[in-house]
Amino acid sequence: MILVLFVLSSCDREDDLPFELTAEGLVGTWEQYQYRGSTGIEKFETEYESTGKTITFFSNGEWESVDFFECDEGEYSVTDQILTMIFQCDDPVKTQLFRLKSEKDQLIISPSCFEGCFYVFKKI
């Protein structure tokens, strides 16, 4: 019995590991569940709930979004936990950088904002 427990506990636990903050680790569809920010005086966060706002990262380096950005498609790359997104639309900002972090199974995307702001995503 002890041998069986030992064998089962030593099985590959890759599914239990958090995703990697690489281009390959982002592949899939992510939905925004929360926004965290600061007014400059105090920090705040929205309720943790489904928003319907998604970003899908494809393995070929392209992305699509639903209701997250004004532009809904483009290309992306990840280097040293910095996500570079190139927008393929008439938006005046063609490229934007985001810092990436992870908390358990959540992806945290942080644009450049002075007070600190974070979009919290969950893979769906």
N, C-alpha and C positions, 0 to 999 in steps of 0.2 A: 504494500500500500504506500509506504514512504517512497519507494522507488518511482511509482507512478506519479505521485505528487511532484517529485523532483523533476521528472521528465516533462511534465506539463508546465511547470513554472519556468523551465529553461527554453521553451519554445520561442521562436522569433516574435518579438514584440514590436516590429516595425510600425504596425498600425497604431500603437500607443504613443509613438514618438511624435513630437510636434513637427509641423511642416518646416521646410527649410526656407529661409529668406533669400531665395534665388529665383531666377526666371522659371526654372523647372518646378520649384516648390509652389509657385503661384498659379500654375495651370489649373483651370477650373473656374467655376462661377462663385463669386463672393457677393453676399448681400450685406448692405450697411445695416447695422443694428443699433448703433449709438453714435452720438457726437459728444466729444468732450472739449471744453474750451475754457476761456477765461475772459472776463470783462476788463481785465487789468487790475481789478480790485479783488475779485473773488473768482474761484473756479466753479464750473458747473458741468453737468452732464445731462443728456436727455435720457428718457426712459429707455431701457434695453428692450427693444421690440422690433419686429419685422417692419421694414420701410418700403420694400419693393424696389429699392434702388440697388442696382447690381453692376458689377464689373466682371466680365468674363475674359480671362487671360488664356490665349491659345498657345500651343507649343511652337508655332511658327513665328512667334514674336509679335503677333497682332492682338488687339483687344477690342472689345465692344462694351458699351455701357447702356443701361436703361435708367433714365431719370437721375443719373448721378452728375454727369458733366453736360454742359450745353452741346458739346461735340460728342457724338456717340460711337466713334471708332478711331483707330490709330494703331501705332506701333509702340512697343515697350522694350525696355531692357533693365536688368538689375546688376549693379556693381557695388560691392561693399555696402549692402543694405540700403542703397539709394535706388529708388525706382524712377527711371526716366520715361516719361510718357510723351509721345509725339502725337499731336492731334491732327487729324486729316479732315479739316473743315475750314471755314472762313473765319474762325475765331482768331482774334488778334494775337493771342498767346499760342504759339505753335508747339512749344516744348515746355513741360513743367516737371520739376523734380520733387520727389516725396521721400521722406525718411521712412523706413520700414521697421516695425518691431512686431513681436508676437507675444501674446499672453495666452498660454494654454493652446486652445484651438482657434484663437482669434487673431486676425490680421489687423494691425494698427498702422494706418497710413497717415502721415503727418505732412501737410504742405508747409511752405514757409509762411509762418505768421508770427508776428512779434510776441503776442501774449501766450502762444502755445495752443494749438488746436489739433485734435486727433479724430479721425474717422475710424470707427471700430467695425470690422467686417467678420462675418462668419461664413464658412464654406457651405454651400447648399448643394 
